[in-house]
Amino acid sequence: MTRPKAPTPPSATRDLARVRAPNGRGVYASDGDNYRNAFFARDSLEVSEDLLDRYPEIAHEVILELAQLQGTRYTPSGPRCNEEEPGRIHHEARERVTGGHVISLESQAILDALSKRWGGDAQRMLYYGSVDATPLYVRLVARYCARAGNQKLLDETVVNKDGDTVSVRSSVLAAAKWVTSKIDSSPIGLFEYHRRNPDGIEYQGWRDGKLAIMHPNGELAYPDLPIATIEAQGLAYDALKSAATLIGTAKPQGKAWLSQAKHFRESVLRAFWMPKENYFATAIDRDESGHPRQVESITAAAAELLDTEMFDSLDTTRYHRYVGGIVSRITSSEFITDAGVRTTSLRHRFAIDHYAYQGPFTVWHKQTYDIAKGLRRHGMPRLADQLENRIVNTCNAAGEHSEYVYVDAKGNVCLDPRNQRQMGKPEVIIATNIPDKGQAWTVSAALAIKEHRRRRLLSKPPAIDLWTRRQETLRLRAVPDIAMAKNRRTLARLYTTSHAFSVDQQRGVERESATVERNRVRWRHFGGCGQGLCLGA
């Protein structure tokens, strides 16, 4: 039995400083090779939400920076289209010179490659292929104003990318209108997207791996017809409620958004719920005739709804059905590991012939923390503590705030994917990616957990109803108890494994490409934009 020697736990405060963009321009996605100096809106928004109580100035910086880069025009669909639309918040921005310094040769190579695909040049690339950044932006502005106790932020102005001076208020209204336009243009009343660049990101939520939206039989969702992911619906619902709050719920536009939110929620619950599974589908896509259908795969994405307002004010019967179904599933052996929550249920482990970016063998700290926040929000703090303990322990045992970790079917956690510790002959796993290090939203999760626990010591525990307490107690019996480790020796005992891992990235990419190619052959029979099925066409 080989025990990995625990390295020095990483400093979250130091790692946060490393991803802070200079000159008050927000947060970079990571300190690793792939995302250093890259400004991802989604990542920055989630980091800002996580740290709103501890570092509100980060949220302020991010909001102003995103308002400057917000979409102002509709770029025609086609090759090298950057998928810009009025009001849309960007996905990824890169510049050759950041903070007065030229980026590394590795970062320049990434900039050049992406510019050829998504528009841009050797100096700058700005791509808008994200469905969730825009509703997250609206929600963050509302939460920032609520924390400040006023709406002074809305009157602040920035110069946008066209050189025009705009207020944060007008920026938020434009973002809210983009969200509502997507819902209004959906024939099934959902918050849908599709890529408009044939070389754009196929799946435009945070689960953006090439195999992220897969049916149980291995079929991939067709990216050139509308797709609605379950987690994006929760964010869109929050955006509608947030926009109404910001503009005033008594005003006509505020009332309209509240009414739309009510009808939208009913469409979501009806479309995604799977009664036989007592759980939500991971997405709604289109079949080859253009008809909507459920992507019935069981993923942790549905549990992200817990950290939204989607289930607030539902009648008791439906609240118990939906929240109870999610909590029961997400805390089962299908998902729970010593590192956190699997991105996809272990029941689907045979659908993919390698370790996919967001498959059954990946545990993303960001997603685990989103679910922990949701559990706490619904009155289940002990379950939330169990997930948070796993996040902090895993990062400390790995010695870094990684993007995610691999966990095999037996529960062995890969703490050293680069095999830097040379722990004898490792088991080779075939995977597409090696997790990036110093990931911003992993850092923010670690800091937020510590901040919340500090504040909890000073506050009175909230009252919890009997049903919730019973649910939590029942599920705690199924979740192995893991305390937050207090020293390196305890960490070493927590992650005892019989072998080390080594990632064969080349074979992983080859297998992923083969899977995508098989689906491309199938997609040739699908309808497309020419049949008027694509949104925004």
N, C-alpha and C positions, 0 to 999 in steps of 0.2 A: 504494500500500500504506500503510494507516494503522496506526501503532503507538500503542497506548494508553500514556499517560504513567503510570508506576507511582507510586501514592501512597505515603505513609509506611506501612510495615508496621505492623499492629496489635500492641498489647502484650497477650499472652495473660494475663499476670498482672493487668493492669489490668481487662481484660474479665471475668476471673473474679470480681474484687471487685465488679463491677457487677451480677452475677447472684446473688451470695450473699445469701440472705434474712437480714434482721436477727434478732437475738435467738437465733441458733443454730438457725434453722428450715429449714436445708437450702439448696436451690438453685432459683432461678427458671429457667424454660425459656430465656429470652433477655432481651436488653436492648432488643429491638425493640418495635414498637407492638402486635403480636399477642399476645405471651406475657410481657410485662413484668408482674411480680407474680403470675404464674400458676405454681402448684406442681404440675408434672407428675411423678408418681411414676416413670414409665419414664425420663424424662430425668435426673432426680436420681440414680436408681440407676446409670445408665450413667456419668454424670459421676463418681460415687463410686468405681466400679470403676476407671475410667481413672486416677484420682488417688490410689488407695489407698496407693501407695508414697510419694507426695510430700505429700499432705494427708490422712492417715487420719482426721483430726478431722471432715472433711466427711462421710465414710461414717457415722461415729458419730452425727452430727446427723441425717442423713437416716433412718437406721434408727429412731431414737427418734421422729422426727416421723411416720414412716409407721405405726409401731405405734399411735400415738395416733389416727390417722385410719382404721385398718383396719376393714373391715366387720364388723358384729356380728349383723346380722339379714338376713332375706330380704325384700326389698321386692317386692310383687306386680307382675307384668308389666303393661305398659300405658303410656299417655301420661304423660309427666313422671316416669316411673320412673327412679330414679337408678342402677338395676342393682346395688344393693348386695347382697352375699351374705356369709355368715359366713366370715371368714378372707381375703376378697378385699382386695387392696391397691387403693387408689383410682387413678383415671386422672388427673383434673384437679381442682384445688381453687382457688377464688378467694374473696377476701374484700374487702369495701369498705374496710376499714381494715387496713393492713399496716404493721408496724413503727411504729405510732403515727401514721401518715400516711394521709390519704384518697387513694385511687388516682385517677388522672387521669380526665377525662371520657370519653376513648376506652376506657380499661379498664373503666369503669363501664358503658358501653354494651354491651361484650362480656359482662360479668357478667349484665346484665339479659336479654340475648338468650339466653344459655345457660341461665339459671335457668328461663325459660319452657319450654324444651325438656326439661331434665334434672332438674327439681326444684330448689328453692332459692328465694331471694328477693333483694331488693336489697342484702342484707347479706352473703350467703354462698351459695356453690354447691359441692357436693361430689358428683362423678360417678365411677362405678366401671367404666365401659365400656372396660376394658383386659384383654387376655388374657395379656400378657407381664410386666406389672409384678409380679405375685405370685410367679412362679418366679424372676424377677430378684432379688426381695427375699430369698428363701431363700438363693440363691447368694451374694449380697453378705454376708449375716450369716456364712455359713460361711467366706468368704474373709477377712473382717475378723478372725474368731477365729483362723484359721490364721496370719495375719500377726502377730497379737498373741502367738501361742503359748499362748493360754489361752482359756477360755470365760467369762471374767468378765462379758462383755457380756450373756450370756444371763440373768444374775441381776438385771440392772438393771430398774427398773420405770418405768412411765409411767401416766398417767391417760388412759384411752381416751375416745372421744367420748361414751360413755354415763356417764362419771364414775366408772368402776370402775378400780381399780388392777390392772394386769396386768404380768407380766414379759415381757421380750423372748423368753424361751424359749417361753412359752405363745403368744405372737404368731406365732413361727416355726412352731410345731406347727400352729396354725390355718391358716396360709398353706399349709403342706405338705398338709394335709388337703383344702384347696380344690383344689389341683392334682390330687391323687389322685382326688378325687370326680369331676372332669371326665373323667379317663381311665376310671374305673370305669363311668361312665354312658354312655360312648361305645360303641355297638354294634360299632364297628370297632377299638376299643382305642387310639384316638388322643386327643390333647389338643385338644379341640374347644371352640368357643364359638358363640354366636349372640346377636344383640342381643335384648333383651327389651322395649325401648322402641321403638315404631315410628318415633320421631324421634331415636333414639340413633345413635351412630357405627356405620356399616355394617360396616366392617372394623376390628377392634379390636386389631391389632398396630401396630407403629410405622409400617408402610405403611398408613396410614389414609385415604389419598385416596379419593375416591368411585369412582375407576376402578382402584384398586390391585390388585384380584384379578380379572383379566380373562382369559378364554380366548383362544386365538389367533384365533378367528373374531370377536372383539369382544363376546362374551357376558360379562356380569358375573356373578360368583358371587351367588347369592340370599342376602341377609343374614339372613333370618328362619328359615333352616334351618342345621344345624351346618356349620361351616367349620373346617378344620385347616390352618394355615399351616406351611410347612416350618421356618421359623426358630423358631417357638414350640415345635416339638417338641424341638429341641435344648435350649432353655431349660428345658422341663419335665423332660427327662432329667437335666440338671444339678441341678435342684431336688430330684429324688428321691435322687440320689447325695449331695447336700449335706445333706439332712435326715437321711439315714442316718448320715453322719459326725458331725453335731451331736449326735444322740441316742445314738450308739454303735452301730457295726456288729455288735457281738456281742449286743446286746439284741434281743428278739423283734421290736419295731417296726422297728428298724434293718435287721434281716435281711429283714423283709417288704418294706421299701422297695427294698432292693437287688434282691430277686427281681422285684419289679414293674418296676424299671428295666430289667432284662434282657429281660423279655417285651415291655415297651413298645418298646424299641429295635428288636426284630425286627419288630414291627408297623409301625413307622415306615419302616424300610428296605424292607420288602415293599410298602407302600402307595404310597410316593412315587417309587421308582426307576423311571426310564424307560430300559430297555435300548437302544432304538434311538437315543436321544439321548445315552446314557452320562452322564446327568445326572438331577437330582431335579426332580420337578414342583414348582411354586410353592405348590400347595395341594391339598387334597381338599375338594370341595364336594358338593352334592346336585343331581341333575337334577330335572325337574318331577315325577317319580314318587317322589322321596325317596331314590333310590339313589346311593351314593357314586360319585364319578368324579374322575379327576385333572384339575386345571387345568394343562394341558400347556405353558403359557407358560414361556419361559426367562427367569428373572430372577436377579439377584444374591443373592436371599434364600437360595438353597441354599448359597452360599459362606459365609454366616454360621455354618453348622454347624461350620466349621473351628475357630471360637473356642469350641467346647463340647467335652464329653467323648464325644460321640456315636460317634466312630470309635476311641476308645481300646480297647485289648485285643481288637480284632477280629482274626481270622486274617489272615495276610499277603495272601492272594488277595483277600479282600473289602476290606481296607484299601487296597490298591493300586487296586482298581476304583473305589471311591468317592472317595477323596482325589485320585487321579490324574484322574478324570473332572471333578471340580470345578475343580482347578487348571488343567487344560488349557482348559476353557471360559472361566473367569473372566479368564484372561490373554490371551484372543483379541481380535481386532479387534471382535468383537460388543460388548465391554464396556470395554476399556481406552481411556482418553483421556488428554490431557495434564493433566486436572484430577483424575483418579481413575477410579472404576468406575461405569459407567452402572447405574442401578437396574434397568432392564429391557433385555434384549438389543435391539440395533439391528435385528435381523430382524423385530421387531414394530412398526417405526416407521410402518407404514401402517394399523395397526389402530385408531389414534386420530388424529383430525383436528386435534389441537392439542398443545401441550406440556403434558402432564399432570404432576401433582404428583410422582408417582413413576413416570414413564414412561421411554421410551428416551432422552429428551433431558435428563434430570436426573442429576446426580452429587451424591450426598449424602456430605459429608465423614465423617459419623458411620459410615455403612455401609462406606465405603472403609477407614476405620480398623479397624472390626470384622474385615474380611477380612484386613487387614494383620496384625493380632494373630493370626489363625488361621494364616496362612502361617508366621509366626514360630514359632508353637506346634508346627507340624508340620515344623520344621527347614528352612524356606526363607527365611532372613533377607534374602537379596539381593532376592528378589521383594518381601518386606515393605518393604524400604527404598525400592523404586521407588514403591510406593503412598504411603508416608509422605512422600517427597519431593514428590509431587504435591499432597498436602494442604497442606503448609506453604507451598509456592511459590504455590499458588492463593490462599490466604488473604492472603499478603503482597502479591501482585500486585493483589488486589481492595481491599486496605486495610481489610479487615474479616473477622471470623470469621462468615461467612454460614451460613445454614441449609443451603443447597445452591447449586449453580451450574447454569445451563443450558449444554449443549454440543450444537451442531447436528450433523447427520449427517456433515458434513465434518470435524468435530473442532474447530470454532471455539468458544472458551470465552467465555461472557458474563460479564465481570468487573464490568459496570456496568449492572445491570438497571434502575436508576432513571434512567439516562442523565444522570448528574450532571456528567459531564466534557464533555458537549456536543461529541462527536467528529464533527461533521458530520451528514449525513443517515444515521440508523441504519436497519438492517433491522428491520422490525416482526415480532415473533414473537407468536403467539397462545397465551397461557398463562393458567392459572387463578390463579397466585400470583406475587407478588414476594417473593423470599427474605427472611426476617427477618434482622436483623443481630445480632451479639453472641450467637449461638446457643451455649448452655451446653455442649452435647456436642461442638461443633466446637472450642470453647476448650479443653475438657479433652483432646481428641485432640492438639491442638498442644502442650499442656504435657506430656502423657504421652510423646509422641515425643521431645521434648527431654530429658526425665528419663531415658528408657530409653537414649538414646544416650550420655548422661553416664555412666550406670552401666556400660554396655557397655565403655567404655574401661578400666574398673577390673576387669573380670572376664575369665575365660578362655572362649573360644568353645566351645559344646557340641559333642560329637562328632555327626556326621551320617552316616547309613548311605548305602551306594552308590546304592540306588534313589532315595532322596530327592535326593541330590546331582545325579544324572543328570536327574531330573525338573525340578529348578530350573534347571539349565544349559540344558536344551532350551527351557523356557518363556521364559527371559531373552532368547533369540534373537528371540522374537516380540513382546517388550515394548520399545518405544522407550526408550532409556536417557535418563533425566532426572536430573541431579544437583540437590541442594538449592542454590538460588541464594544467592550470598553478598552481592549488592548489588542496588540498584534497576535498574541498567543491565542486568544479566543477566536480571532478571525481565522487563523490557520486551522483550528478545529472545525469551524463552521463549514469550510469549503474543502473538506477532505475528498479527494478523487483518486481513482485507481489509475488514471493516466492523464497525460497532458494532451492538448490539442495543437494541431498545426493546420493552417488554412491553405488549401490548394485553390487559389483564386482563378487560375487559368482554366482549369476544368470546370469550375463553377460557372464562369462566363460562357463557356462553350455549351454547357447543358441548358443554361437559361436561354441562350440564343436559339438553340434547337427547339425549345418549348415555344418561344415566340414565333419562330418560323412555321411550326406546325399550325399555329393559330392563324397566321397570315394566310395560309392556304385556305383555311375555313372562312376567313373574313372576305375572300373574293366573292363570296355568294351573298354578302350582306348588302342591304341598301345603304345609301350614303347621302351626302348633302344634296346631290342632284335630285333626290326624291323629296326634298323639302323637310327632311326629318331633323336636320341639325339646327340647334339653337343658334340664333344670331346670324343665320345664313342670309 
